[in-house]
Amino acid sequence: MSRARAGVRRILGAPFRPLLALPVMRRVAFHGRRVTEGLDVHFFRTLAIALVAIVAVAALVVTLVEQEKRSFSGLLDSAYWAVTTVIGSGDSSYVSSPGGFLVGWLLAFFGVAIVAALTAAVVGFVIDFLLKEGQGMGAAGYQDHIVVCGWNSTARELIEELRGDEFGARVVVLHESERSPAGEGVYFVRGDTTSTDDLQRAGIPDAAAAIICPSDGTNEADMRSILTVLAIENIAPGVRTVVEVNNPRHVDHVRRAHADEILVTSRLASRLLARTALYPGLASLVSDIVSGGAGAELYRVQLPDDYCNVTLDELSVRLRGEHNATLLAVARGDHTLTNPPADFRLAPGDTAVVVADSLGDLHPLKSADALGAQA
């Protein structure tokens, strides 16, 4: 029987599934569950019982005081009149005696009280919804978004980069602060990055990727990042995790927590500075490529099926001629090949790292696809 009911629910809910999948509807549903969990069920049960009792008594009294309605069918008509009077659409000419008028006035007054109570409940829910959303106590409701766990200068810069990316990913910031540090266009969740409940509100189970940023440059911040990765892996092991690490000695610990990508910003900066000292102009070149300057943007893209089995030289020529893109590397599974051998040929599932003005007909590699390729 339960399976049949579930099937009926799926069939009836199918037309509304796109609507229910909207982020705003998911947020309203979250706050609805939160409010109903703390709802005083006894109050509403008492109100419903009182409503039924008053309608029944009023119908009986009107049936007795109105002589032409003293019958069983008259009792049913009086009950219907009492219900419609409570909701504000009753026929005032239904009664003609002083007792009937008094009952009608009492029912109308009771109906106004009920409408006021329901209106107050709805207004209270809307105000609570707006206040909680403004304080970061809501739920993101997004799908295939990016969750930034923690906040520092790197997080601020990466959000600016994500805002200008052609892929147009939605971003959620999970951070323990009174107000959003990210500004407009980014959904803010106030909470602990290691908390299961707060990660759920940030939409980690439905996210495409999570970026973990240490709050400061201490070793303790790295340890907290490791705990955040463990919490995410426990909730949603399929979500791609990218971790910024302060101390290079902590990389092995972060890797053991099953982080997908690890970036030591100090090591990256020092190596880039060293290469720039040897070969002037490299720093500005790399900055241009990764930040979308001078009309160039860095992408990792899926390749069309007809690109399979072509050589690296053929791939470079086709990307340049068909998509105005410059090939930098080919990725196969979890390995990136920047300088493959001469006999290298593309295989199904290979992706390309390119520099281009825009994606055009190409498609960016999503985190779920990357994880599937690695498997």
Buried (B, 14 or more C-beta within 10 A) or exposed (E): EEEEEEEEEEEEEEEEEEEEEEBEBBBBEBBEEBBEEEEEEEEEEEBEEEBEEBBBEBBBBBBBBBEEBEEEEBBEBBBBBBBBBBEEEBEEEBBEEEEBEBBBEBBBEBBEEBEEEEEEEEEEBEEBBEEBBEEBBBBBBBBBBBBBBBBBEBBBEBBEEBBEBBEEBBBBBBBBEEEBBBEEEBBBBBBBBBBEEBBBBBBBEBBBBBBBBBBEEEEEBBBBBBBBBBBBBEBBEEBBBBBBBBBEEBBEBBBEBEBBEBBBBEEEEEEBEEEBEEEEEBBEBBEBBEBBEEEBBBBBBBBEEEBEEBBBEEBBEBBBEEBEBBBBBBBBEEEEBEEBEEEBEBEEBBBBBBBBBEBEEBBBBBBBBBBEBEE
